Amino acid sequence: MLSDRIAIVTGGASGIGKGIAMVLAQRGADVVIADTSIENATDTARAIEKLGRRSIALETDVTRRASTDAMVSTTLSKFGKIDILVNNAGVGGGREWWTRSHSNGDDWDRAYMVNVMGIVHGIESAQAHMKERRAGKIINIASTAGRRSVVGFVHYSASKASAINVSQAFALRLAQFGINVNCICPGLLWTPLWERISERRQSHLPPDQRLSPREYFLAQVKQQVPLGREQTPEDVGKLAAFLASDLARNITGQSINLNGGSVKS
Ligand SMILES: NC(=O)c1ccc[n+]([C@@H]2O[C@H](COP(=O)([O-])OP(=O)(O)OC[C@H]3O[C@@H](n4cnc5c(N)ncnc54)[C@H](O)[C@@H]3O)[C@@H](O)[C@H]2O)c1
């Protein structure tokens, strides 16, 4: 399905990004893992090599355009082209955001810089190459929280609503160059990010009244997800692989929910 395609996955070292990278590799792509955590990124790259695909880890900070420029130029010098860019890197907020129940200024700044500008930087760095080839698949990871604001996590919800909007704008701008830009809005996935959300949501409770992070997460799944099950990084990877393939050649500018039915719009 993706034989000989070259993909970059930002934030590919853990959680959803790792799931996407593994599924793209299983379907034939070579994958660049671009992440601030070079140690975890290297582990993911080694796991991809075990699948028989090529992979490198690149220390990348998507909040800095110079860093995404370097990500693109190193990918081109190692692999010669970029077919797929997945802008997945994301954060829940500023420093130790999970220890407080209300957003502070650092949460707003950090969510905007990583969750919104991270997408903008990735696309702006890769678009010249994709325009020249008149081909490219760009997939941005937003969130169900971008569809419906989450009380107490408004800086994050606002950044994800912006990610959806930015994806539509780039889809319109890049369509004339044969480049598809789509967005995935995942729901509830058990990753390091959600482990911290569980802590944040319960930070106002006395320790003896708190559920374990996993118990709290499963209670949310039960309460919010009509299909009654959590979503997985592999689920997101399968949708990303479809959007990156020729099967999706006429799909662009779309934001697709992957949330077991928890929101309708
Ligand atoms: N977990 C969920 O339930 C869920 C739901 C909806 C959307 N999302 C979104 O999916 C994406 C991945 O989330 P996750 O749950 O896997 O989180 P995670 O914390 O497990 O992984 C995020 C990855 O991004 C990397 N990263 C953070 N800041 C970066 C930066 N400035 N530059 C490069 N890499 C950076 C981290 O090192 C980490 O490897 C995020 O955009 C998140 O908002 C997650």
The ligand as a Gaussian input file, in Angstrom:
#p B3LYP/6-31G(d) Opt

LIG

0 1
 N       -3.866000      10.448000      23.868000
 C       -5.043000      10.891000      23.483000
 O       -6.096000      10.472000      23.988000
 C       -5.135000      11.913000      22.376000
 C       -6.432000      12.243000      21.920000
 C       -6.555000      13.151000      20.894000
 C       -5.433000      13.743000      20.326000
 N       -4.188000      13.432000      20.790000
 C       -3.051000      14.071000      20.121000
 O       -2.239000      13.072000      19.534000
 C       -0.881000      13.530000      19.466000
 C        0.025000      12.536000      20.176000
 O       -0.403000      12.434000      21.530000
 P        0.033000      11.246000      22.499000
 O       -1.131000      10.930000      23.334000
 O        0.703000      10.183000      21.720000
 O        1.085000      12.036000      23.404000
 P        2.532000      11.594000      23.975000
 O        2.846000      12.594000      25.028000
 O        2.521000      10.153000      24.290000
 O        3.478000      11.791000      22.717000
 C        3.776000      13.064000      22.198000
 C        5.136000      13.001000      21.545000
 O        5.422000      14.308000      21.010000
 C        6.741000      14.659000      21.377000
 N        6.865000      16.114000      21.426000
 C        6.350000      16.954000      22.366000
 N        6.703000      18.217000      22.081000
 C        7.438000      18.178000      20.937000
 C        8.073000      19.167000      20.153000
 N        8.060000      20.472000      20.501000
 N        8.732000      18.791000      19.026000
 C        8.771000      17.460000      18.678000
 N        8.206000      16.484000      19.400000
 C        7.542000      16.838000      20.520000
 C        6.972000      13.996000      22.725000
 O        8.364000      13.853000      23.032000
 C        6.264000      12.651000      22.543000
 O        7.130000      11.677000      21.988000
 C       -0.875000      14.907000      20.133000
 O       -0.991000      15.903000      19.134000
 C       -2.118000      14.865000      21.011000
 O       -2.586000      16.144000      21.302000
 C       -4.016000      12.537000      21.809000

